[in-house]
Amino acid sequence: MSVLSLARPEIVAMQPYSSARKEAPARGVLLNANESPWPLFDDNNDHLSLNRYPDPQPHELVEALAGLYSVACDQVLVTRGSDEGIDLLTRVFCRAGIDAILQSPPTFGMYRIAAQTQGAAVVSVPRQSANGFAIDTAGMLEAIRQDQRIRLVFLTSPNNPTGDCVDEGFLAELLALSENRAIVVVDEAYAEFCDRASSIRLMAGNPQLVVLRTLSKAWASAGLRCGAVLAQPEVIGLLQRIIAPYPLASPVAALALRALQADMRARQQQRLTELHENKQILLRLLKGRSFVLETWPGEANFVLLKVRDADGLLAHCARLGVILRAYAHDSVLRDCIRISVGSRQDLAALEQALDRWEATST
Ligand SMILES: Cc1ncc(COP(=O)(O)O)c(C=O)c1O
């Protein structure tokens, strides 16, 4: 059975839009896209040809990402961050009012938003704080067995905000159960920070597996809005049917390509090492604080804490210009805060703020 059978039939059946740049590359006398014939800037600085529509999937960038993640070019879709990948997957695989996604909260909030926007149900198998926020693997497998509506399973490795990684044995079981039933998405936004093999290598034997990667975190490029969906060509083809005709602005594509060049890769490795050291510093400066009730160090570039008076601590830090993440509207995480690993300077500012909080709150 092909993964095409899991997609919304109307998406498979529709005639997709064919953009001018898709039909013909930007070479020759270009009179096919209603563009301006003149460059945007007069000073010969318009090397990006901004008056022209960009390549819908910039070839060199696709090649660079395929090389980075060790997949074929036709297994890559470049998107405006993983957020767009999540949205496209939900729109392709979930019929409004009929299908559902499966998630394991607390987790990244955009899975739920994408599902609700699409009119798909959200089946949640929650993690329990009493259980260290570990994923309820038996509950997830049972949900897939029982609930025929589930078309998309979202796993996050490492998970945001709990920082834990998906267990390999569990993933294998889940993939076996979901065969011909559901698409399994492993969101690896934080994969570079942890020391584990990526799920990408499992794509070969599991056509229903999709992996999301992004340049937003370890590649220091959140402002670029550039991510990649990695999947079988059939799945990529389905997503291409509904993605915007020109998702990536020319400057974004050029900068993303630059960010992936050899010198930048070396720099990224140095920064990952430094971030790892800074995380140890962060954990040390949190240790022994009277208001910290529990710590989940996790395997990503952040730490989750359960604290006494999360709202007060957050407001105190904000007054001193140190901004932390709170979860006031989440019943499970209400007492928790998430702290991203920053630079040494950021950590020094945080330490000062925490010292002052400790002094006033005891
Ligand atoms: C788990 C997870 N996935 C995806 C994203 C979104 O990534 P992007 O910036 O590529 O849209 C985030 C952002 O925080 C995240 O935590």
The ligand as a MOL file (V3000), in Angstrom:
LIG
                    3D

  0  0  0     0  0            999 V3000
M  V30 BEGIN CTAB
M  V30 COUNTS 16 16 0 0 0
M  V30 BEGIN ATOM
M  V30 1 C 9.9290 21.0120 18.6720 0
M  V30 2 C 9.8630 22.1770 17.7670 0
M  V30 3 N 9.5740 21.9860 16.4810 0
M  V30 4 C 9.5130 23.0050 15.6140 0
M  V30 5 C 9.7370 24.2950 16.0380 0
M  V30 6 C 9.5960 25.4090 15.0440 0
M  V30 7 O 10.7600 25.4880 14.3220 0
M  V30 8 P 10.9490 26.5220 13.1290 0
M  V30 9 O 11.5910 27.7300 13.6740 0
M  V30 10 O 11.8060 25.7700 12.1670 0
M  V30 11 O 9.5940 26.8000 12.5620 0
M  V30 12 C 10.0510 24.5570 17.3620 0
M  V30 13 C 10.2780 25.9280 17.8200 0
M  V30 14 O 10.5110 26.2470 18.9440 0
M  V30 15 C 10.1130 23.4630 18.2630 0
M  V30 16 O 10.3870 23.6420 19.5530 0
M  V30 END ATOM
M  V30 BEGIN BOND
M  V30 1 1 1 2
M  V30 2 1 2 3
M  V30 3 2 2 15
M  V30 4 2 3 4
M  V30 5 1 4 5
M  V30 6 1 5 6
M  V30 7 2 5 12
M  V30 8 1 6 7
M  V30 9 1 7 8
M  V30 10 2 8 9
M  V30 11 1 8 10
M  V30 12 1 8 11
M  V30 13 1 12 13
M  V30 14 1 12 15
M  V30 15 2 13 14
M  V30 16 1 15 16
M  V30 END BOND
M  V30 END CTAB
M  END
